[in-house]
């Protein structure tokens, strides 16, 4: 495999994973406000970036991608993961 083809495969797989994560995040309603849309928006933007890599708009597309990754990081920092439920199996 050539390096560029590996980059393309990685981009497609990452976009698919983010879209699935975005759908799960929206369905679970665990996150609130704008934060619940960030994984889906980042995945959708990655799909949009695929054809843009062959145009002069690539630098702008990468800048928007970077802003979306920062938004996802902020969403993770603010919402995080829910605490584990009490009860269940004990490790004592």
C-alpha angles and dihedrals in degrees: 000000000000117000093246092053089051089052090052093049091048091050093051093047092047091048091050092049093049092048091052091046090048092052091049092048092051092046095048094049087210094134123054138213121357091342094073091064098050100090092048093045092049091049092048091049091052089055089049091050094059096081092032091065088078095054139070088255091075096101091052091045091052090049091053089047090053091050090050091051089051089050090052090050091051090048091052092048093049101039102024117167126314116258117264113264117260119246124026120102117005123213094203 
